[in-house]
Every structure is written in C-alpha cells, then in structure tokens.
Amino acid sequence: MVAQQWSGVRQRVAAVRAAPSSGAVFGSLGHDWVLDDPLTEDGLAELESQIGVRLPDDYRSFLICVGAGGAGPAYGLFPVRRVQGRWRWEGDGAELADLALLTQPFPDHGPDSEDLDALLAVRPEEEDFEESEDFDDAIEAWDERWEALMFAPERTAGAIVVSHLGCAQREWLIISGTHRGTIWSDFRADDTDLAPLLDQAGDPVTFAHWYIDWLQKAELAARRQPSHP
C-alpha cells in the first residue's frame, strides 16, 4: 500500500521537465528534474544495517520505487549513495547529520527557552559599536555561543538532512523518536530553532506529503506558458 502512492511519480517528474515553464520552478536549476536510480532491496538493506535503524516506510519505499534522490522540493532531494563501501547522504549541509546518532531519538524539545531568550537578548548589534572590528569580534564570539547551543550534534540526533532552500536553510527528515517520519525546517542560521512543518490542518507533514505536495505545485507552475515581452 505504501509503495502504491509512488506509482507514476518518475513519469510525472519527467513530464514536468518537458513542460514550458519547468525552469521557472524554484530550485529546479539545482536538480534539473533528474532523479537518481532507485535503490535495490539489497542496497536498502545494507544502508539500514549500516545506520542501525529502519527508515520511515514512505521514505524507504520512495528510495526503492522512485529514486535515491534528485528532483524534489527546493534544490532537490539529497541523494543517498554508497561511497567506498559506506552509505551516506550528499548535499549542501548533509554532513550536519551525525550518522552515528541516527538510532537515538530526535529530541522532543529544543534548548531551554530561557537560555535561548537570554542569548538572543545579548546578540551584538553593529550600531552599538564605534569600530567595525570590535563588532566583528563580538558577533564572532556570540556566534560561537549560539552554535554551541543550537548546533550541538545531539540537537539533530535521529534525523537526516534531505533538502536545502539556500541561505543555510534546510529541511530534515526525522527517522527515530516520537517525531519519526516528519519533516522539520531548519532556520537556525536566522537565529530560530528547528520546527516541524505543518499542513493546513496543523498536523505534522510526513515525507510522502512533503514530496507529493511539492510535485503537485511544480506541475501547476511548470505548465504555465512563459510570458513574452
């Protein structure tokens, strides 16, 4: 049943690529509507054996039925590939995911809100400094504190990066813990914490919902006739 939701998806992606305005879809220059070959059952089994956890059902069936990565939301779905005998995800920021921590549950809560508010309250502002060099030193020291709080490896245990939106903004798929199977946005570069993507009803977005919703919107956008001066 899970695999059936991916029926025809490769063909739909190919059709979008051939549509008049496919190049105008956000992020399409990053993936050019190309999907990697699907994983084999043996490849998927080896991947899950190496990371020590079974991937969410809709994502694992995507890997087998559609592709190992490529055309997808934003600049594309990060591909998972076997390199020198080891499986890994590749993409801008994929290395942020600690593969040794994928069996650990993704945390139910982020950093203590009081610690977060206290740190944001003392973020240096350039107008408060007479010399730009002093501001640069102050913001560098503050960034180190921010990264220690927000980018600690355990903050994203049990999750992998699946896409990036540019400007150091990314999206994660949770594969362990109570949030397993859901997509989270990562705007920590803009001084906000990770947060779950929610649908119109306020429910967490699953991998399948995330991908199919993108495809449907891309199909509509790509079929618009390009305007001419």
N, C-alpha and C positions, 0 to 999 in steps of 0.2 A: 504493500500500500504506500509506504513512504517513497519508494522508488518511482511510483507512477506519477507523482507530482512533477517529476523532471522530464516526462515524456515530451519530446519535441522541442526542448529548450535549446539544444545545439542548433537546430534548424531555424528557430526564431532569432537567435543571435546572428546567424549568417544572413537572414533576411534583413535585419536592421542594418547590417553593414552595407548592404546594397541599396538602402533607401536614400532618397535625395539629400536629406539633411543629417545623415548619420554623424558627420564630422562636427556638427554643432552641439552634440550631446556632451555635457560636461564630463571631462576625464577621458573621452574616447581617444584622444591622441596618445594617451598613456598605454592603452591596451589594444587599440586599433581593431577591436571586435574579434580578436583572435582568442580562442580557447585552447589550452593545453590538452593533450590527450588524456583521457580518463585513466585512473589508476586501475591496475588489475586487482583481483581479490587477494592475490598473494602479496602484492605491493602494499595494499592497505593493511593486511595482517602484520606485515613486517613493521610498518610505520607505527601501528598501535602497540606492538610489542616493544619497540624502542622507547616510546614516550611513556609507556606503562599505564595507559588509560584508553578506554574506548571513546571514540569521538561521538558527538551527538548524532543521532540517527539521520536527520535530514542533511547534515553536512557530509557524513560518510557516504551516503547514497549519492549525493551530488558528485563527490570525487570519483565514484565508480561509473555513474550514468552520464555525467555531463563533461567534467574535466577536472584536472588537478589545479586549475587556476586560470587566470587570464581575464577575458571580458567580464566586467562586473561593476558594482557600484563604485562611484568616484573614479579613481585612476585604475581600477581593476581589482580583481580578487587575487590576493597574494598566492602564488603557486607553491605547492609543497613538492619538493624534489629530493631525489636520492643523490647525494654528493659524496664520493669516496666511501660508499658503504653506509652512510648515515643519512637519515631523513631530516629535512629542515624546511622551514618556510622562508621564502625570499621576497624582499620588497623593502621599501623605504620605512625603516623602523621595525622590521620583523625581528631584529635581534633584541628588541626590548623584552620580548617574551623569553623567560628563562625556561628552557625545555626540561630542566631538571626539577622544576617545581610544578609541572603540569598535573601531577597526581594530587597535589594539595588543593583544598577547596579555595575558590576565589572568595576573598573576604566579603562578608555581608555588609561591613561598614568601612568607610574610608578613615582617614586620620581624624583624630579628635577635633570636633568643630571649634572648640575653644582655642586649641593650638593653631588651627588653621586661621581663625579670625585674628589671633594675636600676631601671627606672622604677616598677614596681609596688611595689618594696621601699621606696620613699621616698614613697609616697602618704600625704598627711597624714591623720591620724585626729583627729576632733573632741575626743576625751578628752585629747589631748596639749596642748590649748590652753586657757589660762585665760580668754581673751576670745573670744567667738564671731566678732567682727570679724576677729581675727587668723587664725582658722581659715578664714573665708570668703576672705580674701586668699590664703592658702596653697593652698587647694584650687583657686581660680581659676587661679593660676599653674601648678599641676600639670596642670590640665585643658588648658591651652594646650600644654604639652609633649606630653601624651597625644594630643591632636588632631593636632599636627604629625607625630607618628609614625604614628598609626593611620588618620587620615582624609586623608592626602595623596592627591591625585587619582589618582596612579599606582597606589595600592593597589587600586583597583577599575577599572583600565583594562580595556577589553574586556568590560564587564558592565553590565547594566541592573537597576534595582530593579523587581521585579514584584509585591511584596506587602508589607504591613506587619502586624505582630502586636500593635501597641500598645507603649507604653513605649519608643519609639525602637528597637524590634527589627524587623528587616526581612529579606526574602529576595531574593536576586539570582539572575538567570539569566546564566550565562557564555556569551558569544557569540563570543569569539575566544580562541585559545590551546589548550593541551593539555586544559583542563577544559571546553572548548566543549560546550554542551548540558546542563550540570549545574546544579543548584540549590544555592546556598550560603546558610547562615544568617548573619545579621549581628547579633551581640550586643555590638558594640563599646561601646555605651552602658553595658554592665555590665562593662567592663574585660576583655573577652575578644576574641580575634581572630576574623575570619571563618573559617567551617569548612564543609566540604561536608556536605550532607545525605546520609545513607547508609541503604540499605534493610536488611532483616533479615539479608541475606547479607553486609552490609558493603560493598556496591557503591554507587557514586555514583548519586544519584537524578536522572533526566532530567526534563525539563519534563513530558512526557506521563505518566510515572509519578507525578509530584507532583500533577498535576491530577486524574487518574483516581482515585488513591488517596483524595484529598480527597472527590471526588464519591461514591465508594462508601461512605465513612464517613458523609457527610452524609445519604445516602439511608437508612441504617440508623437514624441518630439522629432524623431527621425523622419517621419512620414510627412511632416510639414514641408511644403515646397519652399526652397530658398528664395528669399526676396531678391529682386534685381533693381539696380539703381535706374 
